Amino acid sequence: MRVWIDQAECTGVGACVDACPQLFVVDRSDGLAYIETGGLRYGSHQPAPIDPALLESVIDAAEDCPQDCIFIDDAA
């Protein structure tokens, strides 16, 4: 499973961080959400792998996002 953010739609509300702080961050410099995992930061349209232990929290983050800009797919 992978997750990605469409940062063109992100307003930096931070609902994703509230739902899954282990994976999502809001950058103070641009106010946009990013995904951080494995020492890497993923920006707009950059699919990041989801740790299976975090899947439920990632789904919550996508569902809680007021801009609906978090996407989950099952691509390897």
C-alpha positions in Angstrom: 0.0 0.0 0.0 1.1 3.5 -0.7 -0.2 7.0 0.2 0.3 10.3 -1.5 -0.8 14.0 -1.1 -2.0 16.4 -3.8 -0.4 19.5 -2.3 -2.1 21.8 -4.8 -5.3 21.1 -2.8 -3.7 21.0 0.7 -4.4 23.9 3.0 -2.3 22.7 5.9 -5.2 22.2 8.3 -3.2 19.3 9.9 -6.1 16.8 10.3 -3.7 14.2 8.8 -1.1 14.9 11.5 -3.8 14.5 14.2 -4.8 11.2 12.8 -1.3 9.8 12.0 1.5 11.8 13.4 3.9 8.9 12.7 3.6 9.6 9.0 2.3 13.1 8.3 3.9 16.5 9.0 2.9 20.1 8.2 6.0 22.1 7.1 6.2 25.4 8.8 7.9 27.1 5.8 5.1 26.4 3.3 2.2 25.3 5.4 1.7 22.1 3.4 1.4 18.5 4.6 4.1 16.1 3.7 4.7 12.4 4.4 7.8 11.4 6.3 8.9 7.8 6.5 12.1 5.9 6.5 14.1 9.1 6.7 12.6 10.4 3.5 10.1 13.3 2.9 7.5 12.8 0.2 5.9 15.8 -1.4 3.0 16.3 -3.9 2.1 13.2 -5.9 5.1 11.2 -4.5 3.7 7.8 -3.3 5.2 6.7 0.0 5.0 3.2 1.4 2.6 2.6 4.3 3.7 0.5 7.2 0.9 -2.0 7.7 0.8 -1.2 11.4 -0.2 2.4 10.4 -2.8 1.6 7.7 -5.8 2.3 9.9 -4.4 5.7 11.0 -3.5 6.5 7.4 -7.1 5.7 6.3 -8.4 7.9 9.1 -6.1 10.7 7.9 -7.5 10.5 4.4 -11.0 10.4 5.6 -10.5 13.3 8.0 -8.8 15.6 5.4 -11.2 18.5 4.7 -9.6 19.0 1.3 -9.8 15.3 0.3 -6.2 15.5 -0.9 -4.8 12.3 0.6 -4.9 9.2 -1.6 -4.2 5.6 -0.8 -3.6 2.9 -3.4 -2.5 -0.7 -3.4 0.3 -0.3 -5.9 3.5 -2.1 -5.0 
